[in-house]
Amino acid sequence: MDADYVGKLERGVHRWPNKGYRDALRAALNAATDRELGFFSTRSRAATVETSPRYREGGDDVERQAFLRVLAGSVASLTFTDPLAEFAARTAGGSSRQVGQADVEQVRQLARMFATQDHQYGGQLSSRAVITQLAATAELTDGPFANSGVRTQWFSAVAELADTAAGVCFDAGLHTHAERAFRFGVGCATESGDWAMRAKTLSGLANLSVHLDRTDDALSFAEAALVRADRLTPKVGAMMHTRHARALGLVGASRSQDCRTAVAKAEDLFTTASDDEPVWLSHYSQAHLDRDTGRALLYLALNGGAHEEAQHRLQTAVAGFPEGHSRGKALAKANLAALMMARDDPHEAVTLGNDALASVGSVRSDRVNDALTRLADAARGHRDVPGVRDLATRVRRTVRAQT
């Protein structure tokens, strides 16, 4: 067993190693059962989502409930060490009241409030609050419910909150927190039978893996998000194909045609968006689609491929982002500036880079900082061009101030 395999066990990529490995790990870690190590068999539920309206005794249902408790405990352990987090965890853990429809609506409203803050200001400002809220909410997933319908909607709402919390943490650079929250969201969405949110949380894991240059994980999660794509609405499907395109772009030239095919599928689906798209996707505009497809093609361009397609989509995204989406616009501008600097158009890159810095404003985002850092790195080859050295200095100063 090498370090790479152990890493995949730790990240949850492999959930059920063979018997010899399980026996050895139990012995090495003094665990009495496989479950204590977080291992569980995925064979019976790997590619299906079912709603469980009633509690049943024994078998798969008990295993699923135990798995969700493990995920909830994993999320609860992420709370930052402060009195507010501890108070929230104690309060939620000690509650035995029945969860009703009003609680479901409150969780959905909280998820959307945090999402709005994330779009406007980035994740760094609200990461503590959203993780504390998710930890408190996760404690209630094992409690009593008014009826089976409320229980199903509750898990769907908690999955939405978990996905939002994961996205906020991802944007704040808290990658471990983000991964656990995304995985918790997958579990809750699966329990509720919410295929759209299951796909959304899996695509979040794909995006995180792209950011961390984990190519195999990125492809696995992106393709898992497209399992039973026939159950996804057109706009949800479009978003999933952009995530798949980003993972394929990360692979490089060998999958360039597949990347472009995924981009084309995303654009085709987006034009056929229906009236029953999820509320949580209402913000996803043409500008977001252009930004996402542009970033997918960006990887190909930075590795020697044609850059015109990526440039056009990112420029369109910058022009089209609506008010209230400052983080998305800043990210698109930084990506576009980095592309132009890398593609030997440093004069245009300086103009775009200064514009990107000006658009950062109150945005506090690790992802924007990462894109700006890429811009500064690309500037090293053009230090003799007027303005480039000054831009790189300003970028590094801005990034340092936010970290």
ABEGO torsion letter per residue (X at the ends): XBAAAAAAAAAGABABBBAAAAAAAAAAAGBABAAAAGBBBAAAAAABBBBBABBBBEEAAAAAAAAAAAAAAAAAAABBBBAAAAAAAAAAAABABBBBAAAAAAAAAAAAAAAAAAAAAEAAAAAAAAAAAAAAAAAAAABBBABAAAAAAAAAAAAAAAAAAAAAAAAAGBAAAAAAAAAAAAAAAAAAGBAAAAAAAAAAAAAAAAAAGBAAAAAAAAAAAABGAAABBAAAAAAAAAAAAAAAAAAEAAAAAAAAAAAAAAAAAAAABBAABBAAAAABBAAAAAAAAAAAAAAAAAAGBBAAAAAAAAAAAAAABBBGBAAAAAAAAAAAAAAAAAAGBAAAAAAAAAAAAAAAEABBBAAAAAAAAAAAAAAAAAAABBGAAAAAAAAAAAAAAAX
